[in-house]
Amino acid sequence: MKKYFDIFINGLLKENPLLVLMIGLCSSLAVTTSFSNGLGMGLAMTFVLVMSEIIISLFRKLIPNSIRIPVFIIVIASFTTIVDLLMQAYLPDLSKSMGVFIPLIVVNCIIMGRVESFASKHNVAESACDALGMGMGYLWVLCGISFVRELLGSGSVFGIEIIPEAYRVGFFSAAPGGFFVFGIFIAGSMGIRHIIESKKQNKETKE
C-alpha cells in the first residue's frame, strides 16, 4: 500500500509536472486567466491522463514497440475527444472560453511523457496511482495560479466581484502576469522542498 501512496504523492509534490518537471507549460499559462478555466483544464487533463495510463498499461504487452507512439496518440486522442464533446454538450460556455486548448490535450507533454515513461512499463494499479498523482498535482497548481491571477487581475473569482476596479492590477491578467505568478509558485515550492530536505538531513545526522 505504501508503494502506491508514494507513487501518488510523487506527482503531487516531488515530481509535480508544472513546478518540478516544468512540462506542459504553454496551455497551462494560457488558460489560467480565470479560476473556472484552470479548474476545467485541470479536471480534463486528469481524466485523459488517468484513462490513457490505465488503458495503455492494460495492453502494454500487446502493443508492438515499433508502433507504440501512434498507438499512444490514438488512445490519448480518443479520451480527449470524449472530454471535448462532453464539455461542448454540458459546459458550452467553459468549452468556448477555453477554445483550442482542450483539443490540444492530445499533444500535451505531460500525458505523452507519463504514458511513455510510466504506463508502458508498470501495471494498471501503479499507472492509475501515477496518473492520479500527476493529474492532481497539475490541477492544484493550475487552480492556484488561476485564483491569484483572476483575483488580482479581474478582482473576482467565479464571476463574483471581490476587489473594486480601482484596486485591480491588470498586469496579472496579461501573459507576463502569468509567468510572474508561476515563478512565485516555483520559488515557493523550491523553498518548501529545501526546508523539508534540510530537516531530513539534520534528523539523519543526529541519528
C-alpha positions in Angstrom: 0.0 0.0 0.0 2.9 2.4 0.8 4.3 1.9 -2.7 1.1 3.1 -4.3 0.8 6.1 -1.9 4.4 7.1 -2.7 3.7 6.9 -6.4 0.6 9.2 -5.9 2.5 11.7 -3.7 5.3 11.8 -6.2 3.1 13.5 -8.7 1.6 15.9 -6.2 4.9 17.3 -4.9 8.3 15.6 -5.6 7.8 15.4 -9.4 5.0 17.9 -9.9 4.6 18.2 -13.7 4.5 22.0 -13.6 6.6 23.1 -10.7 9.3 20.5 -10.9 9.3 18.8 -14.3 8.1 22.1 -16.0 6.3 20.4 -18.9 3.0 21.3 -20.5 3.5 25.0 -19.6 2.1 26.6 -22.8 -1.5 25.6 -22.4 -1.3 25.9 -18.6 -0.3 29.5 -18.5 -2.7 30.4 -21.3 -5.8 29.1 -19.6 -5.1 30.4 -16.1 -6.7 33.9 -16.6 -9.8 32.6 -14.7 -10.4 30.1 -11.9 -13.1 28.3 -13.9 -10.8 27.8 -16.8 -8.0 26.5 -14.6 -10.3 24.1 -12.9 -11.8 22.9 -16.1 -8.5 22.3 -17.8 -7.1 20.6 -14.7 -10.0 18.1 -14.5 -10.0 17.5 -18.2 -6.3 16.7 -18.2 -6.6 14.5 -15.1 -9.4 12.5 -16.8 -7.5 12.0 -20.0 -4.3 11.2 -18.2 -5.9 8.6 -15.8 -7.8 6.8 -18.6 -4.9 6.8 -21.0 -2.4 5.4 -18.5 -4.9 2.7 -17.4 -5.7 1.6 -21.0 -2.1 1.6 -22.2 -0.8 -0.2 -19.0 -3.6 -2.8 -19.5 -2.5 -3.5 -23.1 1.2 -2.7 -22.8 2.4 -6.2 -23.5 0.3 -6.4 -26.7 1.5 -3.1 -28.2 4.5 -3.7 -30.6 7.4 -1.4 -29.8 7.6 -0.2 -33.4 4.2 1.4 -33.3 3.8 2.3 -29.7 3.9 6.1 -30.2 1.0 6.1 -32.8 -1.0 3.8 -30.5 -0.4 6.1 -27.5 -1.6 9.1 -29.6 -4.7 7.3 -30.7 -5.6 6.3 -27.1 -5.0 9.9 -25.8 -6.9 11.4 -28.7 -9.9 9.2 -28.1 -10.3 10.3 -24.5 -9.5 13.9 -25.4 -12.4 13.8 -27.9 -14.7 12.4 -25.2 -13.8 15.3 -22.9 -14.2 17.9 -25.7 -17.6 16.6 -26.7 -18.9 16.3 -23.2 -17.8 19.9 -22.4 -19.4 21.2 -25.6 -22.6 19.4 -24.7 -22.9 20.2 -20.9 -20.5 23.1 -20.4 -20.7 25.1 -23.6 -19.6 28.4 -22.1 -16.5 26.9 -20.5 -15.7 25.0 -23.7 -15.9 28.2 -25.7 -13.7 30.2 -23.3 -11.0 27.5 -23.3 -11.1 27.3 -27.1 -8.4 25.2 -28.8 -6.7 24.2 -25.6 -8.9 21.3 -24.8 -8.2 19.6 -28.2 -4.5 20.3 -27.7 -4.5 18.0 -24.7 -3.7 15.3 -27.3 -0.2 16.6 -27.7 0.4 17.7 -24.1 3.9 16.8 -23.0 2.6 15.6 -19.5 0.3 12.9 -20.9 2.7 11.6 -23.6 5.6 11.7 -21.1 3.9 9.7 -18.4 2.4 7.2 -20.8 5.8 6.6 -22.4 7.9 6.6 -19.2 5.5 5.0 -16.7 2.3 3.4 -18.0 4.1 1.4 -20.7 6.3 -0.2 -18.1 4.1 -0.7 -15.0 0.9 -2.5 -14.0 -2.5 -0.9 -14.0 -2.7 -0.1 -10.3 0.6 1.6 -10.3 -0.2 3.5 -13.5 -3.6 4.6 -12.1 -1.8 6.0 -9.0 0.8 7.8 -11.1 -1.9 9.3 -13.3 -4.0 10.5 -10.3 -0.9 12.0 -8.6 0.3 13.8 -11.7 -3.2 14.9 -12.6 -4.0 16.2 -9.1 -0.5 17.8 -9.0 -1.3 19.6 -12.3 -4.8 20.6 -11.0 -3.8 22.2 -7.8 -1.1 24.3 -9.3 -3.4 25.4 -12.2 -6.1 26.3 -9.7 -3.7 28.2 -7.5 -2.3 30.3 -10.4 -5.8 30.9 -11.8 -7.1 32.0 -8.4 -4.3 34.6 -7.9 -4.5 35.9 -11.5 -8.2 36.3 -11.6 -8.4 37.8 -8.1 -5.7 40.4 -8.6 -6.2 40.9 -12.3 -10.0 40.9 -12.6 -10.9 41.4 -9.0 -13.3 38.4 -8.9 -13.5 34.7 -8.5 -16.1 32.6 -10.3 -17.6 35.9 -11.5 -18.1 37.2 -8.0 -16.6 40.7 -7.6 -14.2 40.9 -4.6 -11.8 43.7 -5.3 -13.1 47.0 -6.6 -12.0 48.0 -10.1 -9.8 50.8 -8.8 -7.6 48.4 -6.9 -7.2 45.7 -9.6 -3.8 45.1 -11.3 -4.3 44.4 -15.0 -0.7 43.1 -15.2 -1.9 39.8 -13.7 -4.5 39.2 -16.4 -1.8 39.6 -19.1 0.7 37.0 -20.2 3.6 38.5 -18.2 1.5 38.2 -15.1 1.0 34.5 -15.7 4.8 34.0 -15.9 5.3 36.1 -12.7 2.8 34.2 -10.7 4.1 30.9 -12.0 7.6 32.0 -10.9 6.4 32.8 -7.4 4.8 29.3 -7.2 8.1 27.7 -8.3 10.1 29.7 -5.8 7.7 28.7 -3.0 7.8 25.0 -3.9 11.6 25.0 -4.0 11.8 26.8 -0.7 9.4 24.2 0.9 11.4 21.3 -0.6 14.6 22.8 0.7 13.2 23.1 4.2 11.9 19.5 4.2 15.3 18.2 2.9 17.2 20.2 5.5 15.1 18.8 8.3 15.5 15.3 6.9 19.3 15.7 6.7 19.5 17.1 10.3 17.5 14.2 11.6 19.8 11.7 9.8 22.8 13.5 11.2 21.6 13.3 14.8 20.8 9.6 14.4 
